[in-house]
Amino acid sequence: TANFIPEDFEYRTQGVYLQDFPLKSNTLHTSNPKCNDFEVSFSEYLNLIHLGKTARAMLNSMTTNISNYDLSSAEIVLIPSIPGRHSPQNMNKFGIMKLSLSLKEEYANNNIDAEVDQETLVMQFSSLGSMGKDAKLVDEYADYMMPTSSTINKAKKKRIEIVWPTAKCVRESLQGYDAGGSLPCSAKNILVNGTNNVFLPGFAGRMRVWSGIPSGRERATPHMKCYFAYKQTDSSGKDGCISSEVEMSWFLLTSSNLSQAAWGVVQHSGRSLYIKSYELGVLFLPSKVKQHRRLYSNTPSHPLLGVDAVE
């Protein structure tokens, strides 16, 4: 999730996706779209990037090299965004529509539609764009991220938690107030009239404070972006004590901030998706993740980052 600038690597909390892939055998050198959606999506994303002649030649060479590897073991679903107005034939390949389709398929295939109403959706990002009048797009994007094939009771208040650093978090960070330059948010996008301390309806009662204390990153302001859903179940033991168990339904690590430019806006009565920026994300689903407990950490002194990353 880092830009290629020193301060993003030195001072901020980022996320990275890592997985090894073997070379293709001779029998696998022909792509199979049905069982290798990751390779198809990744290649399409690289081919659609608009570049100058020299840069395009370099990227074509890299794309050709990538095609020599067997990506069918990918444990994630790629969620790309490509600028443009995408037609009905292509809109499900990008942005919020690709995420929604992937989640719908996962929930339908595992018969967990009924559990959507029990889930809490978490949105964590480092930049906030306009969510429209009264920030209604927050709920619209949430509808795409909390899918079901049955009819959800729209009157029921969705459980949404929006994670954002406080002024105190920024002030006490490694860079101090300078860190706020990487956390852009116009007051009018989050506050009523952009001047008082009253949140717009889309954010009211949903704001949660960013904290990096569990991983030793309390002073590294977040530049990563992630979205996920979890459900919490309480049970009573023989001693009468109540214990809670939290289960994550899915997890998306992405470059997409909460903005129309990144996720796209559905237009023309659902017949097109308009996206303004290039983004890339990796979606972890229970049906995809084969190894549930792996150790990986760029900061060995804080092994919690690796041990408890995937449960």
C-alpha positions as CSV (number, residue, x, y, z in Angstrom):
1,T,0.0,0.0,0.0
2,A,3.1,2.3,0.0
3,N,3.9,4.8,-2.6
4,F,7.6,4.6,-3.8
5,I,8.8,7.4,-1.5
6,P,11.1,7.0,1.5
7,E,8.7,8.4,4.2
8,D,6.0,5.8,3.2
9,F,8.4,3.0,4.1
10,E,10.1,4.7,7.1
11,Y,7.3,6.4,9.0
12,R,3.9,4.9,8.1
13,T,2.0,1.6,8.6
14,Q,1.6,-0.2,5.3
15,G,0.3,-3.6,4.2
16,V,1.8,-6.1,1.8
17,Y,0.6,-9.3,0.0
18,L,3.3,-12.0,-0.4
19,Q,3.0,-15.4,-2.0
20,D,5.4,-17.6,-3.9
21,F,4.4,-19.1,-7.3
22,P,6.2,-21.9,-9.2
23,L,7.1,-21.9,-12.9
24,K,4.6,-23.4,-15.2
25,S,5.1,-26.9,-16.4
26,N,4.8,-27.5,-20.2
27,T,1.3,-28.7,-19.8
28,L,0.2,-25.6,-17.9
29,H,1.6,-23.0,-20.3
30,T,-1.9,-22.4,-21.7
31,S,-4.0,-20.2,-19.5
32,N,-7.2,-21.6,-18.2
33,P,-9.5,-18.7,-17.3
34,K,-12.0,-20.8,-15.5
35,C,-9.5,-22.1,-12.9
36,N,-7.0,-19.2,-13.0
37,D,-9.0,-16.0,-12.5
38,F,-6.1,-14.4,-10.7
39,E,-3.8,-14.7,-13.8
40,V,-6.5,-13.5,-16.2
41,S,-7.4,-10.5,-13.9
42,F,-3.7,-9.6,-13.3
43,S,-2.7,-9.7,-16.9
44,E,-5.8,-7.7,-18.0
45,Y,-5.0,-5.1,-15.4
46,L,-1.4,-4.7,-16.6
47,N,-2.5,-4.6,-20.2
48,L,-5.0,-1.8,-19.6
49,I,-2.6,0.6,-17.9
50,H,-2.0,3.6,-20.2
51,L,1.7,4.3,-20.5
52,G,4.2,5.9,-22.8
53,K,6.0,3.9,-25.5
54,T,9.1,3.1,-23.4
55,A,7.3,2.3,-20.2
56,R,4.7,0.2,-22.1
57,A,7.6,-1.9,-23.6
58,M,9.0,-2.5,-20.1
59,L,5.7,-3.5,-18.7
60,N,5.0,-5.8,-21.7
61,S,8.3,-7.6,-20.9
62,M,7.3,-8.0,-17.3
63,T,3.8,-9.3,-18.3
64,T,5.4,-11.8,-20.6
65,N,7.7,-13.0,-17.8
66,I,4.8,-13.3,-15.3
67,S,3.0,-15.6,-17.8
68,N,5.7,-18.1,-17.3
69,Y,4.5,-18.7,-13.7
70,D,1.7,-20.9,-12.5
71,L,-0.6,-18.5,-10.6
72,S,-3.4,-21.0,-10.1
73,S,-2.5,-21.4,-6.4
74,A,-3.2,-17.8,-5.6
75,E,-5.0,-17.6,-2.3
76,I,-6.6,-14.3,-3.0
77,V,-9.0,-12.7,-5.5
78,L,-7.6,-9.6,-7.3
79,I,-9.8,-6.5,-7.0
80,P,-8.5,-4.0,-9.6
81,S,-9.7,-0.5,-10.6
82,I,-9.1,0.9,-14.1
83,P,-10.1,4.5,-15.0
84,G,-12.9,4.8,-17.5
85,R,-16.6,4.2,-17.9
86,H,-17.1,0.5,-17.9
87,S,-20.0,-1.2,-19.8
88,P,-22.3,-3.9,-18.5
89,Q,-20.0,-6.5,-20.1
90,N,-16.9,-5.3,-18.1
91,M,-18.2,-3.5,-15.0
92,N,-18.1,-6.6,-12.8
93,K,-14.3,-6.8,-13.4
94,F,-13.4,-3.7,-11.6
95,G,-13.8,-1.7,-8.4
96,I,-16.8,-2.0,-6.1
97,M,-18.6,-4.3,-8.6
98,K,-15.8,-6.8,-8.7
99,L,-15.7,-6.9,-4.9
100,S,-19.5,-7.3,-4.7
101,L,-19.6,-10.1,-7.2
102,S,-16.7,-12.0,-5.4
103,L,-18.5,-11.7,-2.1
104,K,-21.8,-12.7,-3.5
105,E,-20.3,-15.9,-5.0
106,E,-18.5,-16.7,-1.8
107,Y,-21.6,-16.3,0.4
108,A,-23.9,-18.2,-2.0
109,N,-21.4,-21.1,-2.5
110,N,-21.1,-21.5,1.3
111,N,-24.8,-20.9,2.2
112,I,-24.0,-18.0,4.6
113,D,-26.4,-15.4,3.2
114,A,-28.4,-15.4,6.5
115,E,-25.3,-14.4,8.4
116,V,-24.9,-11.0,6.7
117,D,-27.3,-9.3,9.1
118,Q,-25.0,-10.4,12.0
119,E,-21.9,-8.9,10.5
120,T,-20.1,-5.7,11.2
121,L,-18.3,-4.0,8.3
122,V,-15.0,-2.2,9.0
123,M,-13.6,0.4,6.6
124,Q,-10.1,1.7,7.2
125,F,-8.4,4.1,4.8
126,S,-6.0,7.0,4.7
127,S,-7.9,9.4,2.5
128,L,-11.6,10.3,2.3
129,G,-13.3,11.6,-0.8
130,S,-16.8,13.0,-1.1
131,M,-19.5,10.5,-0.2
132,G,-22.3,12.8,-1.7
133,K,-25.1,14.5,0.1
134,D,-25.3,13.4,3.8
135,A,-22.5,10.9,2.9
136,K,-25.1,8.5,1.6
137,L,-22.5,6.7,-0.5
138,V,-21.1,5.2,2.7
139,D,-24.2,3.1,3.0
140,E,-24.4,2.4,-0.8
141,Y,-20.8,1.0,-0.7
142,A,-21.7,-0.9,2.4
143,D,-24.6,-2.6,0.6
144,Y,-22.1,-3.8,-2.0
145,M,-19.8,-5.1,0.7
146,M,-22.5,-6.8,2.7
147,P,-24.1,-9.0,0.0
148,T,-26.9,-11.4,0.1
149,S,-29.1,-13.2,-2.5
150,S,-32.1,-12.8,-0.2
151,T,-33.8,-9.5,0.7
152,I,-32.1,-7.7,3.6
153,N,-34.3,-5.7,5.9
154,K,-33.3,-2.2,4.7
155,A,-34.8,-0.7,7.8
156,K,-32.4,-2.5,10.0
157,K,-29.4,-0.3,10.8
158,K,-26.2,-1.7,9.3
159,R,-23.3,-2.2,11.6
160,I,-20.4,-0.1,10.2
161,E,-17.2,0.9,11.8
162,I,-15.0,3.6,10.2
163,V,-11.4,3.7,11.4
164,W,-9.6,7.0,11.3
165,P,-6.7,8.6,13.3
166,T,-7.4,11.3,15.8
167,A,-5.5,14.6,15.9
168,K,-3.7,13.1,19.0
169,C,-2.6,10.1,16.9
170,V,-1.1,12.4,14.3
171,R,0.5,14.8,16.8
172,E,2.3,12.0,18.6
173,S,3.3,10.1,15.5
174,L,6.8,9.7,14.1
175,Q,6.4,12.7,11.9
176,G,4.2,14.8,14.1
177,Y,1.7,17.0,12.4
178,D,3.6,16.5,9.1
179,A,2.1,13.0,8.9
180,G,-1.3,14.7,8.4
181,G,-0.3,15.5,4.8
182,S,-0.8,11.8,4.0
183,L,-4.3,11.7,5.6
184,P,-6.2,14.1,3.4
185,C,-9.9,14.7,4.3
186,S,-11.8,17.9,3.6
187,A,-14.0,19.0,6.5
188,K,-17.0,19.3,4.2
189,N,-16.7,15.6,3.3
190,I,-17.2,14.4,6.9
191,L,-18.8,17.3,9.0
192,V,-22.2,19.0,8.7
193,N,-21.6,22.3,7.0
194,G,-17.9,21.5,7.1
195,T,-17.4,23.7,10.2
196,N,-18.9,22.2,13.3
197,N,-18.1,19.0,15.2
198,V,-21.3,17.2,14.0
199,F,-20.6,14.3,11.6
200,L,-22.6,13.8,8.4
201,P,-25.3,11.1,8.8
202,G,-23.1,8.6,6.9
203,F,-20.4,8.8,9.5
204,A,-22.4,9.6,12.7
205,G,-22.0,7.0,15.4
206,R,-19.6,5.0,13.2
207,M,-16.2,6.5,13.8
208,R,-13.5,4.4,15.5
209,V,-10.0,5.5,16.5
210,W,-7.0,4.0,14.7
211,S,-4.6,2.2,17.1
212,G,-1.3,0.5,16.2
213,I,-0.5,-0.5,19.8
214,P,-1.0,-4.3,19.5
215,S,1.7,-4.4,16.7
216,G,4.0,-1.8,18.1
217,R,3.0,0.7,15.4
218,E,1.2,3.2,17.6
219,R,3.5,6.0,16.3
220,A,3.4,4.9,12.6
221,T,0.3,6.6,11.1
222,P,-1.7,4.4,8.8
223,H,-1.3,4.6,5.0
224,M,-2.6,1.1,4.5
225,K,-6.3,0.6,3.5
226,C,-8.3,-2.4,4.4
227,Y,-12.0,-3.4,4.5
228,F,-13.4,-6.5,6.2
229,A,-16.4,-8.0,7.8
230,Y,-16.6,-9.8,11.1
231,K,-19.2,-11.4,13.4
232,Q,-19.1,-11.8,17.1
233,T,-20.8,-14.6,19.0
234,D,-21.2,-14.7,22.8
235,S,-21.5,-17.9,24.7
236,S,-22.0,-18.7,28.4
237,G,-19.7,-21.1,30.1
238,K,-20.5,-23.5,33.0
239,D,-19.3,-20.9,35.4
240,G,-21.8,-18.4,34.1
241,C,-19.1,-16.2,32.5
242,I,-19.8,-14.8,29.0
243,S,-17.1,-15.3,26.4
244,S,-17.0,-13.8,23.0
245,E,-15.6,-15.2,19.8
246,V,-14.8,-13.0,16.8
247,E,-14.7,-14.5,13.3
248,M,-13.6,-12.6,10.2
249,S,-15.8,-13.3,7.2
250,W,-13.4,-11.8,4.6
251,F,-10.5,-9.3,4.4
252,L,-9.5,-6.9,1.7
253,L,-6.1,-5.2,1.6
254,T,-6.1,-2.5,-1.1
255,S,-4.8,0.8,-2.4
256,S,-8.4,2.0,-2.6
257,N,-9.3,4.8,-0.2
258,L,-13.0,5.5,0.5
259,S,-13.7,7.6,-2.6
260,Q,-15.7,7.5,-5.8
261,A,-12.6,7.8,-7.8
262,A,-11.1,4.6,-6.4
263,W,-14.2,2.4,-6.1
264,G,-16.3,3.8,-8.9
265,V,-19.8,5.1,-9.2
266,V,-22.6,3.0,-10.7
267,Q,-24.4,5.1,-13.4
268,H,-27.1,4.9,-16.0
269,S,-29.5,2.9,-13.9
270,G,-26.8,0.3,-13.1
271,R,-25.6,-0.1,-16.7
272,S,-22.1,1.4,-16.3
273,L,-19.4,1.9,-13.7
274,Y,-17.3,5.1,-13.8
275,I,-13.8,4.9,-12.2
276,K,-11.2,7.7,-12.1
277,S,-8.1,6.0,-10.7
278,Y,-5.9,3.0,-10.9
279,E,-6.1,0.8,-7.8
280,L,-5.3,-2.8,-6.8
281,G,-6.4,-4.9,-3.9
282,V,-6.2,-8.5,-2.7
283,L,-9.3,-10.2,-1.3
284,F,-8.9,-13.0,1.3
285,L,-11.8,-15.4,1.4
286,P,-12.3,-18.5,3.6
287,S,-12.6,-20.7,0.5
288,K,-9.3,-19.4,-0.9
289,V,-7.0,-19.4,2.1
290,K,-5.4,-22.8,2.4
291,Q,-2.8,-22.1,5.1
292,H,-4.6,-20.5,8.1
293,R,-1.6,-19.8,10.2
294,R,1.7,-18.6,8.6
295,L,4.5,-16.6,10.0
296,Y,5.6,-13.6,8.0
297,S,6.8,-10.3,9.4
298,N,9.0,-7.4,8.2
299,T,9.5,-6.5,11.8
300,P,10.6,-9.7,13.7
301,S,10.5,-7.8,17.0
302,H,6.7,-7.6,16.6
303,P,5.8,-11.2,15.6
304,L,2.1,-10.5,16.3
305,L,2.0,-9.0,12.8
306,G,2.7,-12.4,11.3
307,V,1.3,-14.9,13.7
308,D,-2.2,-13.4,14.1
309,A,-2.6,-11.9,10.7
310,V,-4.8,-14.8,9.4
311,E,-7.0,-16.9,11.7
